[in-house]
Amino acid sequence: MVEIAKASGFCFGVKRATDALEGRIGKFKGERLYTLGTLIHNNTYNKELEEKGVKIASIDDIEALAGQATAEAPVRVFVRAHGIPREDEAVLRRCREENPYFDYEDCTCPFVKKIHKIAEENSKEENLFILIGKASHPEVVGIMSYFDYDKLTFESSEALQRAIDEGVFKKYKEKTPIMAAQTTQNLNEWKKSQEILKKLYTNALIFDTICSVTELRQTEAAELSARSDIMIVIGGTDSSNTAKLYDICKKICPESYRIERPDEIEELNFIMSAHTRVGIAAGASTPSGVIQEVHKTMSEIFEELLETSFKTIKQGDIVTGTVTNVTDTEITLDLGAQVTGYIKAEQITDDASAKLTDMFKKGDEIEARVTRLSDVDGIAELSKKQVDAAKNWQKIVDACENGEILCGKVVDAVKGGVTVAIGANRVFVPASHTGVPKDGDLASIKGNEVKIKVIEIKGNRAIGSIRVVLREERRAKEEAFWASMEEGKVFTGVVKSLTSYGAFVDLGGVDGMVHKTELSWTPISTPAAVVSVGQEITVFVKSFDAEKKRISLGYKTDATNPWYIFTGKYGVGDVASVKIVSLMPFGAFAEIVDGVDGLIHISQIAQQKIGKPADVLEVGQVVDAKIIAIDEENQKVSLSIRALLDEAQAEAEAMPEEYAEEAAEATEEYAEEATEATEE
């Protein structure tokens, strides 16, 4: 059997580039067509373009080509799907502006363009750009040209970890890392790289830039490899995505081979039989014609094998026979090829009370597996139960191929994972796919009903994942979350982590950030002065970017604004008990309410002139003061002790003589203290 992975051959970006070029060939008389470098990584296809008159140019050739372009012989250059450096595009643009008979068509894949934009928009001195990809690859070279400051490339997660261990990142500890991936990067390597960077930086900005088609292509290739005996991976020798595809297949199916042309199949050293399952996967730069030619060649090999094995029955084969006789102890079948088969009752059903004569009749066709074969007698002993079990097992296999979600029960916690029962079958779930935290107790989920996806079939063993289903459900929840997002929306969340510049709050699977300036109306040195990790707080959405998955949150409200608290409680003419918080040559600042201070000018401290505020007042002292002015625009308050003294004196003068003397003595006593303090 030969099976082709669905996501094989030209991806969207490559097809877009090839369609654009092929649609131009021969369209305008005299027009000369060039590609800037090879259009795609496939020598067979590029040779076909050359035969059609399309030439390959380098960036060093462009100015000369532009100078030669005329109305009779215009020149058009096609930019490859991998993209080019920013400076190369500038050369093309300048040449087009200088000569109307020279033009170019940018066939850069939109997925690559997206990474160009990410690099360019984040090109700031305070950032560090990190790209997971092969440094020499044209796509990577082009991407890195869009970032003008510190930048690093790593071909693998291992290379990233090695750089961290060697101290490469020490000089970048104050920078904000921006990480992206080459569009064809191995998905597992990308995930590992993210985990490594997150351990080093809490403020890393990570962009998922692996092409969705690449991810699908790798996933399908992995699934096809698991159910194949031989894998053929087709693609150009310079193709990065084909190389990664081959690595994935080779790890799962040891009998994996990489070719570029159909005629290379004859050179492969593999052994096939009529029961061999062959899978075919192809890189993004492989033409469909090449894929079909490989499929045709492998199918022809199969036909030859089938002809040589026609009507040959072997032990272990699944055969279909016609019932020739039925008793309550066994069934006899005609298997053809001069072989008679029989099935004992215990190999048909586990029900001891069942009567075979009621279940079957002559002429019925039964599918069964050959368990023992006597070539001399021409008799085969068969088992129907094994085939039935295999069909039930096929449901598991089909679920794996179709990505179907199954429901089962965790029946046992074993070394390295758990076993989930799905009907009569058992699926093993590795510990890392259970959803239980690392080093957690796997027995804690025993007996739970769970949703599961079968991610791999190895022989007669099924491997599943609970975590994949949880992740998909979480992703759906996130999509619903962003669909309902709006500015001003209020959330009750839990503080997840603190940084020097703010607090990250879990809003229910999605994090938002409260900048420290939004935590308090008064300046704070650290967010920890207001909130703590694990604390439940009420926040509101100030702004959000659904594409970048960023949410800016607010925490402080008008209800907690010290100025509003002050103006709600006091007005001009009110008397407040205030605490002296600082002394200046021109007066004293006193706290009226938490977060709002007022100025007592030196002229408003005493009735007589004093040398300095410290002669009368001291920090921490609590005094009564009258509010004599409120500047709403600048949020300033003027206070006066003297006004209260003047009022007290006026009241004393209006009092009956005996009370006036006591008030006068008190006023004189305060004045004497002020005079003595001045003299000292």
C-alpha positions as CSV (number, residue, x, y, z in Angstrom):
1,M,0.0,0.0,0.0
2,V,1.3,3.4,-1.0
3,E,0.0,6.5,0.8
4,I,0.8,10.2,0.1
5,A,0.7,12.7,3.0
6,K,-2.1,15.2,2.2
7,A,0.0,18.3,2.9
8,S,2.7,17.4,0.4
9,G,4.3,19.6,-2.3
10,F,4.1,23.3,-3.0
11,C,3.0,25.3,0.0
12,F,0.9,28.5,-0.4
13,G,4.0,30.8,-0.5
14,V,5.9,28.7,-3.1
15,K,2.8,28.1,-5.3
16,R,2.1,31.8,-5.2
17,A,5.7,32.5,-6.4
18,T,5.7,29.8,-9.1
19,D,2.2,30.8,-10.4
20,A,3.3,34.4,-10.7
21,L,6.4,33.5,-12.7
22,E,4.8,30.9,-14.9
23,G,1.9,33.2,-15.7
24,R,4.5,35.8,-17.0
25,I,6.5,33.5,-19.2
26,G,5.9,34.4,-22.9
27,K,3.2,36.9,-22.0
28,F,5.1,40.0,-23.4
29,K,7.2,39.9,-26.5
30,G,10.9,40.7,-25.9
31,E,10.5,40.7,-22.1
32,R,13.5,39.1,-20.2
33,L,12.7,37.3,-17.0
34,Y,15.0,36.7,-14.1
35,T,14.8,35.2,-10.6
36,L,16.9,36.8,-7.8
37,G,18.7,33.7,-6.8
38,T,16.8,30.4,-7.3
39,L,13.0,30.9,-7.0
40,I,12.6,27.8,-4.9
41,H,14.8,25.1,-3.4
42,N,14.3,22.5,-6.1
43,N,16.9,21.9,-8.8
44,T,14.5,20.0,-11.1
45,Y,12.0,22.8,-11.2
46,N,14.7,25.5,-11.5
47,K,16.2,23.6,-14.5
48,E,12.8,23.6,-16.2
49,L,12.6,27.3,-15.7
50,E,16.0,27.7,-17.3
51,E,14.8,25.7,-20.3
52,K,11.9,28.1,-20.7
53,G,14.3,31.1,-20.8
54,V,14.1,32.2,-17.2
55,K,17.6,33.1,-16.0
56,I,19.0,33.4,-12.5
57,A,20.6,36.7,-11.4
58,S,22.4,37.8,-8.2
59,I,21.9,41.2,-6.5
60,D,25.3,42.3,-8.0
61,D,23.8,41.8,-11.5
62,I,20.7,44.0,-10.9
63,E,22.1,47.5,-11.7
64,A,23.6,46.2,-14.9
65,L,20.3,44.5,-15.9
66,A,18.4,47.7,-15.1
67,G,20.8,49.7,-17.2
68,Q,20.2,47.4,-20.2
69,A,16.4,47.4,-19.9
70,T,14.6,49.1,-22.9
71,A,11.1,49.4,-24.3
72,E,11.9,46.7,-26.8
73,A,13.6,44.4,-24.2
74,P,12.2,45.2,-20.7
75,V,13.5,43.3,-17.7
76,R,11.4,41.8,-14.9
77,V,13.0,40.2,-11.8
78,F,11.1,37.8,-9.5
79,V,12.0,37.8,-5.8
80,R,12.1,34.3,-4.3
81,A,9.5,33.0,-1.8
82,H,12.2,33.0,1.0
83,G,12.5,36.8,0.7
84,I,15.6,38.9,0.5
85,P,17.5,41.3,2.8
86,R,16.1,44.8,3.2
87,E,19.1,46.4,1.5
88,D,18.6,44.2,-1.6
89,E,15.0,45.3,-1.9
90,A,16.2,48.9,-1.7
91,V,18.4,48.3,-4.7
92,L,15.5,46.8,-6.7
93,R,13.2,49.7,-5.7
94,R,15.8,52.3,-6.7
95,C,16.4,50.7,-10.1
96,R,12.7,50.6,-10.8
97,E,12.4,54.3,-10.1
98,E,15.3,55.1,-12.3
99,N,14.2,53.0,-15.3
100,P,10.5,52.5,-16.2
101,Y,11.5,49.4,-18.3
102,F,12.9,47.6,-15.3
103,D,10.5,46.1,-12.8
104,Y,10.4,43.4,-10.1
105,E,7.8,41.3,-8.5
106,D,8.1,40.5,-4.8
107,C,7.1,36.9,-4.4
108,T,8.1,36.7,-0.7
109,C,5.8,34.4,1.2
110,P,3.3,36.4,3.4
111,F,4.4,34.3,6.4
112,V,8.0,35.4,5.9
113,K,6.8,39.0,5.3
114,K,5.1,38.8,8.7
115,I,8.4,38.1,10.4
116,H,10.1,41.0,8.5
117,K,7.4,43.2,10.0
118,I,7.9,41.8,13.5
119,A,11.7,42.4,13.3
120,E,11.3,45.9,11.9
121,E,8.6,47.0,14.4
122,N,10.6,45.8,17.3
123,S,14.0,47.1,16.1
124,K,14.9,49.2,19.1
125,E,18.1,49.5,21.1
126,E,16.5,48.2,24.3
127,N,15.5,44.9,22.5
128,L,17.4,41.8,21.7
129,F,16.1,39.9,18.6
130,I,16.5,36.1,18.7
131,L,15.6,33.9,15.7
132,I,15.5,30.1,15.8
133,G,16.6,29.0,12.4
134,K,19.7,28.3,10.2
135,A,21.8,31.5,10.1
136,S,23.0,30.9,6.5
137,H,19.5,30.1,5.1
138,P,18.3,32.9,2.7
139,E,15.0,33.3,4.7
140,V,17.0,33.9,7.9
141,V,19.5,36.3,6.3
142,G,16.5,38.3,5.0
143,I,14.7,38.4,8.3
144,M,17.8,39.5,10.3
145,S,18.4,42.5,8.0
146,Y,15.2,44.1,9.4
147,F,16.6,44.4,12.9
148,D,19.3,47.0,13.4
149,Y,20.5,46.3,16.9
150,D,21.6,43.3,19.0
151,K,20.5,40.0,17.4
152,L,21.2,36.3,17.6
153,T,20.4,33.2,15.6
154,F,20.3,29.6,16.9
155,E,19.7,26.6,14.7
156,S,18.3,24.5,17.5
157,S,17.1,24.6,21.1
158,E,20.3,22.8,22.1
159,A,22.4,25.7,20.6
160,L,20.3,28.2,22.5
161,Q,20.8,26.4,25.8
162,R,24.5,26.1,25.1
163,A,24.8,29.8,24.5
164,I,23.0,30.5,27.8
165,D,25.3,28.1,29.7
166,E,28.4,29.8,28.2
167,G,27.2,33.2,29.4
168,V,26.4,34.7,26.0
169,F,23.3,36.4,27.4
170,K,24.9,38.1,30.4
171,K,25.5,41.3,28.5
172,Y,21.9,41.3,27.3
173,K,20.2,40.9,30.7
174,E,18.8,44.4,30.7
175,K,17.2,44.0,27.2
176,T,13.8,42.8,26.3
177,P,14.1,39.6,24.1
178,I,12.0,39.3,21.0
179,M,11.9,35.7,19.7
180,A,10.6,34.3,16.4
181,A,11.2,31.2,14.3
182,Q,12.1,30.4,10.7
183,T,8.8,29.5,9.0
184,T,10.0,25.9,8.4
185,Q,11.5,25.4,11.8
186,N,10.9,22.0,13.5
187,L,7.8,22.4,15.7
188,N,9.3,20.4,18.7
189,E,12.5,22.4,18.5
190,W,10.6,25.6,18.5
191,K,8.6,24.6,21.6
192,K,11.8,23.6,23.5
193,S,13.3,26.9,22.6
194,Q,10.4,28.8,24.0
195,E,10.6,26.9,27.3
196,I,14.3,27.6,27.6
197,L,13.9,31.4,26.9
198,K,11.0,31.7,29.3
199,K,13.2,30.3,32.1
200,L,15.8,33.0,31.4
201,Y,13.5,36.0,30.8
202,T,10.1,36.7,32.3
203,N,9.5,39.6,29.9
204,A,10.2,37.8,26.7
205,L,8.0,38.6,23.7
206,I,7.6,35.4,21.6
207,F,6.0,35.3,18.2
208,D,4.7,32.0,16.8
209,T,5.9,32.4,13.2
210,I,6.2,28.8,12.0
211,C,4.0,28.5,8.8
212,S,0.7,26.8,9.6
213,V,1.2,24.6,6.5
214,T,4.7,23.6,7.8
215,E,3.2,22.6,11.1
216,L,0.5,20.6,9.4
217,R,3.0,19.0,7.0
218,Q,5.3,18.0,9.9
219,T,2.3,16.6,11.9
220,E,1.0,14.6,8.9
221,A,4.5,13.3,8.1
222,A,4.9,12.1,11.7
223,E,1.5,10.4,11.7
224,L,2.2,8.7,8.3
225,S,5.7,7.6,9.5
226,A,4.1,5.9,12.5
227,R,1.9,3.7,10.3
228,S,4.4,3.0,7.5
229,D,7.2,0.5,7.1
230,I,9.0,2.7,4.6
231,M,9.0,6.5,4.2
232,I,10.0,8.3,1.0
233,V,10.7,12.1,1.6
234,I,10.9,14.1,-1.6
235,G,12.5,17.5,-1.8
236,G,15.5,19.6,-3.0
237,T,18.9,19.0,-1.5
238,D,19.0,22.7,-0.3
239,S,15.5,22.7,1.1
240,S,15.4,23.4,4.8
241,N,11.8,22.3,5.3
242,T,12.5,19.0,3.5
243,A,15.5,18.3,5.7
244,K,13.4,18.9,8.8
245,L,10.7,16.7,7.4
246,Y,13.2,13.9,6.8
247,D,14.5,14.2,10.3
248,I,11.0,13.8,11.7
249,C,10.2,10.8,9.6
250,K,13.6,9.1,10.3
251,K,13.1,9.3,14.1
252,I,9.8,7.5,13.8
253,C,10.3,5.2,10.8
254,P,14.0,4.0,10.6
255,E,13.4,3.0,7.0
256,S,13.1,6.6,5.7
257,Y,14.8,7.8,2.5
258,R,15.3,11.2,1.0
259,I,15.2,11.8,-2.7
260,E,14.9,14.8,-5.1
261,R,14.0,12.9,-8.4
262,P,11.8,9.9,-9.1
263,D,14.7,8.0,-10.8
264,E,16.6,8.0,-7.5
265,I,14.2,5.3,-6.2
266,E,16.1,2.6,-8.1
267,E,19.2,3.5,-6.1
268,L,17.5,3.0,-2.7
269,N,18.3,-0.1,-0.8
270,F,15.0,-1.2,0.7
271,I,13.1,-4.5,0.9
272,M,9.4,-4.6,0.2
273,S,6.7,-7.3,0.3
274,A,3.0,-7.3,-0.7
275,H,2.2,-6.2,2.9
276,T,4.6,-3.3,3.2
277,R,3.1,0.1,3.9
278,V,4.9,2.9,2.1
279,G,4.4,6.6,3.0
280,I,5.3,9.5,0.8
281,A,5.9,13.0,2.1
282,A,7.2,16.0,0.2
283,G,8.8,19.4,1.0
284,A,7.2,22.7,0.2
285,S,9.3,23.2,-3.0
286,T,8.4,19.8,-4.6
287,P,6.3,20.0,-7.7
288,S,3.2,17.8,-7.8
289,G,4.4,16.1,-11.0
290,V,7.4,14.8,-9.2
291,I,5.3,13.5,-6.3
292,Q,2.9,11.7,-8.6
293,E,5.8,10.1,-10.5
294,V,7.2,8.7,-7.3
295,H,3.8,7.4,-6.3
296,K,3.4,5.7,-9.7
297,T,6.8,4.1,-9.4
298,M,6.1,2.7,-5.9
299,S,2.7,1.5,-7.0
300,E,4.2,-0.4,-10.0
301,I,6.6,-2.1,-7.6
302,F,3.6,-3.1,-5.4
303,E,1.7,-4.6,-8.4
304,E,4.7,-6.8,-9.2
305,L,4.8,-8.0,-5.6
306,L,1.1,-8.8,-5.6
307,E,1.4,-10.8,-8.8
308,T,4.2,-12.9,-7.4
309,S,2.2,-13.5,-4.1
310,F,-1.2,-14.1,-5.7
311,K,-3.2,-16.8,-3.9
312,T,-0.3,-17.5,-1.6
313,I,-1.5,-18.0,2.0
314,K,0.9,-17.6,4.9
315,Q,0.6,-17.9,8.7
316,G,-0.6,-14.6,10.0
317,D,-2.5,-13.6,6.9
318,I,-6.1,-12.3,7.1
319,V,-8.2,-14.3,4.6
320,T,-11.8,-14.4,3.5
321,G,-13.4,-17.9,3.1
322,T,-16.8,-19.3,2.1
323,V,-18.5,-21.5,4.7
324,T,-18.9,-25.1,3.4
325,N,-19.9,-26.8,6.6
326,V,-21.2,-25.8,10.1
327,T,-21.3,-27.8,13.3
328,D,-21.6,-26.7,16.9
329,T,-17.9,-27.2,17.4
330,E,-16.3,-25.7,14.3
331,I,-16.8,-24.1,10.8
332,T,-15.2,-25.3,7.6
333,L,-14.3,-22.8,4.9
334,D,-13.1,-22.9,1.3
335,L,-10.1,-20.4,1.1
336,G,-9.3,-21.1,-2.5
337,A,-5.7,-21.9,-3.6
338,Q,-6.5,-25.5,-2.8
339,V,-6.5,-24.7,0.9
340,T,-9.3,-25.6,3.4
341,G,-9.7,-23.6,6.6
342,Y,-11.5,-24.4,9.8
343,I,-12.4,-22.3,12.9
344,K,-13.0,-23.8,16.3
345,A,-15.8,-22.4,18.4
346,E,-13.4,-20.9,20.9
347,Q,-11.8,-18.9,18.1
348,I,-15.2,-17.4,17.1
349,T,-16.8,-16.3,20.4
350,D,-16.3,-16.3,24.2
351,D,-20.0,-17.1,24.7
352,A,-20.0,-20.9,25.6
353,S,-23.8,-21.1,25.1
354,A,-23.7,-19.7,21.6
355,K,-24.6,-22.2,18.8
356,L,-22.5,-21.9,15.6
357,T,-25.4,-23.5,13.6
358,D,-27.6,-20.6,14.6
359,M,-24.9,-18.0,13.8
360,F,-23.7,-19.2,10.4
361,K,-24.9,-21.1,7.3
362,K,-23.3,-22.5,4.2
363,G,-22.3,-19.8,1.7
364,D,-21.5,-17.2,4.3
365,E,-18.2,-15.4,3.9
366,I,-16.1,-15.1,7.0
367,E,-12.9,-13.1,7.5
368,A,-10.3,-14.7,9.8
369,R,-6.6,-14.8,10.5
370,V,-4.4,-17.8,9.7
371,T,-3.0,-19.1,13.0
372,R,-1.5,-22.4,11.8
373,L,-0.8,-23.7,8.3
374,S,-0.1,-27.2,7.0
375,D,1.2,-27.0,3.5
376,V,1.3,-30.8,3.2
377,D,-2.4,-31.3,4.0
378,G,-3.6,-28.0,2.6
379,I,-5.3,-27.2,5.8
380,A,-5.3,-23.8,7.7
381,E,-6.4,-23.2,11.2
382,L,-8.1,-19.8,11.6
383,S,-9.2,-17.3,14.2
384,K,-12.2,-15.0,13.7
385,K,-11.7,-13.5,17.2
386,Q,-8.3,-12.0,16.2
387,V,-9.8,-10.3,13.2
388,D,-12.7,-8.9,15.3
389,A,-10.2,-7.6,17.8
390,A,-8.2,-6.0,15.0
391,K,-11.3,-4.3,13.7
392,N,-12.0,-2.9,17.2
393,W,-8.3,-1.8,17.2
394,Q,-8.9,-0.2,13.8
395,K,-11.3,2.3,15.5
396,I,-8.3,3.5,17.6
397,V,-6.1,3.7,14.5
398,D,-8.8,5.6,12.6
399,A,-9.2,8.0,15.5
400,C,-5.4,8.6,15.3
401,E,-5.6,9.3,11.5
402,N,-8.7,11.6,11.7
403,G,-7.7,13.4,14.9
404,E,-10.9,12.3,16.6
405,I,-11.3,13.0,20.3
406,L,-12.1,9.8,22.2
407,C,-13.5,9.4,25.8
408,G,-12.1,6.9,28.2
409,K,-11.3,6.1,31.8
410,V,-7.9,6.2,33.4
411,V,-7.6,2.6,34.7
412,D,-4.0,2.5,35.9
413,A,-0.9,4.6,36.7
414,V,2.2,2.8,35.4
415,K,5.8,3.7,35.0
416,G,6.1,6.7,32.8
417,G,2.4,7.4,32.3
418,V,-1.1,6.1,32.7
419,T,-3.3,3.7,30.8
420,V,-6.7,4.8,29.5
421,A,-9.4,2.3,28.6
422,I,-11.4,3.0,25.5
423,G,-13.9,0.2,25.1
424,A,-11.9,-3.1,25.0
425,N,-8.7,-1.3,24.0
426,R,-6.0,0.3,26.1
427,V,-4.2,3.5,25.2
428,F,-0.9,4.5,26.9
429,V,-0.6,8.2,27.8
430,P,3.0,9.4,28.7
431,A,3.4,11.4,31.9
432,S,4.2,14.5,29.9
433,H,0.9,14.2,28.0
434,T,-1.4,13.6,31.1
435,G,-1.7,17.2,32.1
436,V,-0.4,16.3,35.5
437,P,2.5,18.7,36.5
438,K,6.1,17.3,36.2
439,D,6.9,15.0,39.2
440,G,3.2,15.1,40.1
441,D,1.2,12.1,41.4
442,L,-0.1,10.3,38.3
443,A,-2.3,8.1,40.6
444,S,-4.3,11.3,41.3
445,I,-6.2,11.0,38.0
446,K,-6.8,7.2,38.2
447,G,-10.5,6.6,37.8
448,N,-11.1,9.9,36.0
449,E,-13.1,10.1,32.8
450,V,-10.9,11.9,30.3
451,K,-10.9,13.1,26.8
452,I,-8.0,11.9,24.7
453,K,-6.5,12.1,21.3
454,V,-4.5,9.2,19.9
455,I,-1.2,10.8,18.6
456,E,0.8,7.8,17.6
457,I,0.4,4.1,16.7
458,K,3.5,1.9,17.2
459,G,2.7,-1.6,16.1
460,N,-0.1,-2.8,18.3
461,R,0.5,-0.1,20.8
462,A,-1.5,3.2,20.9
463,I,-0.1,6.3,22.4
464,G,-2.4,9.1,23.4
465,S,-2.5,12.6,24.8
466,I,-4.9,14.2,27.3
467,R,-2.8,17.4,27.2
468,V,-3.5,18.0,23.5
469,V,-7.2,18.0,24.1
470,L,-6.8,20.3,27.1
471,R,-4.7,22.6,25.0
472,E,-7.3,22.7,22.2
473,E,-10.0,23.4,24.7
474,R,-7.8,26.1,26.2
475,R,-7.2,27.6,22.8
476,A,-11.0,27.7,22.1
477,K,-11.5,29.3,25.4
478,E,-8.8,31.9,24.5
479,E,-10.5,32.6,21.2
480,A,-13.8,33.2,23.0
481,F,-12.0,35.4,25.5
482,W,-10.5,37.6,22.8
483,A,-13.8,37.7,20.9
484,S,-15.5,39.3,23.9
485,M,-12.6,41.6,24.8
486,E,-13.4,45.3,25.0
487,E,-11.8,48.4,26.6
488,G,-13.2,49.1,30.1
489,K,-14.2,45.5,30.8
490,V,-13.7,44.6,34.4
491,F,-12.1,41.4,35.6
492,T,-11.3,39.8,38.9
493,G,-7.9,38.1,38.4
494,V,-5.0,36.7,40.4
495,V,-1.6,38.2,40.4
496,K,0.6,35.7,38.6
497,S,4.1,37.3,38.8
498,L,5.8,40.6,39.5
499,T,8.5,42.4,37.6
500,S,10.3,45.7,38.2
501,Y,7.9,47.5,35.9
502,G,4.5,45.9,36.7
503,A,2.3,43.0,37.7
504,F,1.0,40.2,35.5
505,V,-2.5,39.2,36.3
506,D,-4.2,35.9,35.2
507,L,-7.6,36.8,33.9
508,G,-8.6,33.2,33.4
509,G,-6.1,31.5,31.1
510,V,-5.0,34.8,29.6
511,D,-2.5,37.2,31.2
512,G,-2.7,41.0,31.3
513,M,-0.2,43.5,32.7
514,V,-0.7,46.3,35.2
515,H,2.1,48.8,34.9
516,K,3.4,50.0,38.2
517,T,2.1,53.6,37.4
518,E,-1.4,52.1,37.3
519,L,-1.1,50.4,40.6
520,S,-1.0,53.5,42.8
521,W,-1.8,57.2,42.6
522,T,1.5,57.9,44.5
523,P,4.9,56.9,43.1
524,I,6.1,53.4,44.2
525,S,9.5,51.8,43.8
526,T,8.2,48.3,43.2
527,P,4.8,46.7,42.4
528,A,5.3,44.6,45.6
529,A,4.5,47.7,47.6
530,V,0.9,47.4,46.4
531,V,0.1,43.8,45.4
532,S,1.6,40.3,46.0
533,V,1.7,37.1,44.0
534,G,-1.5,35.0,44.5
535,Q,-3.5,38.1,45.5
536,E,-7.0,38.4,43.9
537,I,-7.6,41.9,42.6
538,T,-10.1,43.7,40.4
539,V,-8.8,45.3,37.3
540,F,-10.2,46.9,34.1
541,V,-9.0,46.8,30.5
542,K,-7.2,50.0,29.4
543,S,-6.2,48.8,26.0
544,F,-5.5,45.5,24.2
545,D,-3.9,44.1,21.0
546,A,-5.7,40.8,20.1
547,E,-3.1,40.0,17.4
548,K,-0.1,40.3,19.7
549,K,-2.1,38.8,22.6
550,R,-1.4,41.8,24.9
551,I,-3.6,43.4,27.4
552,S,-2.9,46.6,29.4
553,L,-4.8,46.7,32.6
554,G,-5.7,49.5,35.1
555,Y,-6.0,49.0,38.9
556,K,-6.2,52.4,40.5
557,T,-9.6,54.1,40.2
558,D,-11.2,57.5,41.0
559,A,-12.5,56.0,44.2
560,T,-9.0,55.5,45.4
561,N,-7.6,58.8,44.1
562,P,-6.2,60.7,47.1
563,W,-7.1,64.1,45.6
564,Y,-10.8,63.0,45.1
565,I,-10.8,61.7,48.6
566,F,-9.5,65.0,49.9
567,T,-11.9,67.2,47.9
568,G,-14.8,65.0,48.9
569,K,-14.0,65.5,52.6
570,Y,-12.6,69.1,52.7
571,G,-13.2,72.5,51.2
572,V,-11.8,76.0,51.6
573,G,-12.4,77.3,55.1
574,D,-12.4,73.8,56.7
575,V,-10.1,73.0,59.6
576,A,-8.0,69.8,59.4
577,S,-5.7,68.0,61.7
578,V,-2.5,67.6,59.7
579,K,0.9,66.0,60.2
580,I,4.1,67.9,59.4
581,V,6.0,65.8,56.8
582,S,8.8,68.1,55.8
583,L,10.3,71.5,56.6
584,M,11.6,74.0,54.0
585,P,13.0,77.5,54.3
586,F,9.8,78.9,52.9
587,G,7.3,76.9,54.9
588,A,6.2,73.4,56.0
589,F,4.5,70.6,54.1
590,A,1.8,68.8,56.0
591,E,-0.2,65.6,55.1
592,I,-3.9,66.3,55.1
593,V,-5.0,62.8,53.9
594,D,-2.8,59.9,52.7
595,G,-1.3,61.0,49.4
596,V,-2.3,64.8,49.6
597,D,0.0,67.4,51.2
598,G,-0.6,71.0,51.8
599,L,1.8,73.9,52.2
600,I,1.9,76.1,55.3
601,H,3.8,79.1,54.2
602,I,6.2,80.6,56.7
603,S,4.0,83.7,56.9
604,Q,1.1,81.4,57.9
605,I,2.8,79.6,60.8
606,A,2.6,82.2,63.5
607,Q,1.1,85.7,64.1
608,Q,4.6,87.2,64.4
609,K,7.5,86.9,62.0
610,I,9.7,83.8,62.5
611,G,13.2,83.0,61.2
612,K,12.4,79.5,59.9
613,P,9.6,76.9,60.1
614,A,11.8,74.6,62.2
615,D,11.8,77.3,65.0
616,V,8.2,76.5,65.7
617,L,7.4,73.1,64.0
618,E,9.0,69.7,63.7
619,V,8.5,66.7,61.4
620,G,5.9,64.3,62.7
621,Q,4.1,67.0,64.7
622,V,0.3,67.0,64.4
623,V,-1.3,70.5,64.3
624,D,-4.7,72.0,63.3
625,A,-4.6,74.1,60.2
626,K,-7.2,76.0,58.2
627,I,-7.5,75.3,54.4
628,I,-7.2,78.8,52.9
629,A,-6.9,77.9,49.2
630,I,-7.3,74.8,46.8
631,D,-5.8,74.8,43.3
632,E,-7.9,72.2,41.5
633,E,-6.0,72.5,38.2
634,N,-2.5,71.8,39.8
635,Q,-3.9,69.9,42.8
636,K,-2.2,72.1,45.4
637,V,-3.5,73.1,48.8
638,S,-2.6,76.1,51.0
639,L,-2.9,75.8,54.8
640,S,-2.7,78.3,57.6
641,I,-2.1,78.0,61.4
642,R,-2.0,81.7,61.7
643,A,-5.6,82.0,60.5
644,L,-6.8,79.9,63.4
645,L,-4.7,82.0,65.8
646,D,-6.1,85.2,64.4
647,E,-9.6,83.8,64.7
648,A,-9.0,82.7,68.3
649,Q,-7.6,86.2,69.1
650,A,-10.7,87.8,67.6
651,E,-13.0,85.5,69.5
652,A,-11.1,86.3,72.7
653,E,-11.4,90.0,72.2
654,A,-15.2,89.6,71.8
655,M,-15.5,87.5,74.9
656,P,-16.5,88.8,78.3
657,E,-13.6,90.2,80.2
658,E,-12.9,87.3,82.5
659,Y,-12.7,84.8,79.5
660,A,-10.9,87.3,77.3
661,E,-8.0,87.4,79.8
662,E,-7.6,83.6,79.7
663,A,-7.6,83.6,75.9
664,A,-5.1,86.5,75.7
665,E,-2.8,84.7,78.1
666,A,-2.9,81.6,75.9
667,T,-2.2,83.7,72.8
668,E,0.6,85.5,74.5
669,E,2.1,82.2,75.7
670,Y,2.2,80.9,72.1
671,A,3.7,84.2,70.9
672,E,6.4,84.1,73.6
673,E,7.4,80.5,72.6
674,A,7.7,81.7,69.0
675,T,9.8,84.7,70.1
676,E,12.1,82.6,72.3
677,A,12.5,80.1,69.5
678,T,13.5,83.0,67.1
679,E,16.0,84.4,69.6
680,E,17.6,81.1,70.2
